[in-house]
Amino acid sequence: MHRLPVKPAEPHSHAELAMKAARSVARARRRAQKEKMGRIVCHHLLRMLEPEETKPMGRARPPESREQKQISLGL
C-alpha cells in the first residue's frame, strides 16, 4: 500500500481560520458545538485586531523564556 506524501502544515491567516470556523458554525447541529465554534471565531477575530508586534510567531516560546529554562536546568 502506498501512502501519499504528507505536506507540512501551511500557516493560515486568522481571517481564513475565522471564516472556516464560521462556516462550521452554520453546519453544526448541536448547541454545544455551535458555542465552541463561535468562541473560535471570536478568538480569530480578536487576533486580527491585535497589532503585529504583539502577535507570537507560531508556538515557539520567546527567546528569553528559553534562556531562563536553560538556566534553571543548569545547561
C-alpha positions in Angstrom: 0.0 0.0 0.0 1.4 3.4 -1.0 0.9 6.4 1.2 0.6 9.9 -0.1 3.3 12.3 0.9 2.5 14.4 4.0 2.6 18.1 3.3 3.7 20.3 6.2 1.0 22.5 7.7 0.8 25.8 6.0 0.4 28.9 8.2 -3.1 30.3 7.8 -4.2 33.8 8.5 -6.7 34.5 11.3 -9.1 35.8 8.7 -9.1 32.4 6.9 -9.4 30.5 10.1 -12.3 32.7 11.3 -14.2 32.1 8.1 -13.6 28.3 8.3 -14.9 28.3 11.8 -17.9 30.5 10.9 -18.8 28.0 8.1 -18.7 25.2 10.6 -21.0 27.1 13.0 -23.6 27.2 10.2 -23.3 23.4 9.7 -23.2 22.4 13.3 -26.4 20.8 14.7 -25.7 20.6 18.4 -25.8 23.7 20.6 -22.5 22.9 22.4 -20.7 22.6 19.1 -22.1 25.9 17.8 -21.0 27.6 21.0 -17.5 26.1 20.8 -17.1 27.1 17.2 -18.5 30.6 17.9 -15.7 31.1 20.6 -13.1 30.0 18.0 -14.5 32.6 15.5 -14.3 35.3 18.2 -10.7 34.2 19.1 -9.5 34.6 15.5 -11.3 37.9 15.0 -9.7 39.3 18.2 -6.3 38.2 17.0 -6.9 40.1 13.7 -7.3 43.3 15.8 -4.0 42.9 17.7 -1.0 44.9 16.4 1.5 42.8 14.5 4.3 43.3 17.0 2.4 41.7 19.9 1.5 38.5 18.0 3.6 35.5 18.9 5.3 33.7 16.0 3.9 30.1 15.9 4.0 28.0 19.1 7.7 28.7 19.9 8.4 30.4 23.2 10.1 33.8 23.2 14.0 33.5 23.3 14.2 35.0 26.9 11.9 32.3 28.3 14.1 29.6 26.6 17.2 31.1 28.2 15.5 31.1 31.6 14.5 27.4 31.2 18.1 26.5 30.2 19.5 28.4 33.2 17.1 26.7 35.6 18.2 23.3 34.2 21.9 24.2 34.6 22.7 24.0 31.0 
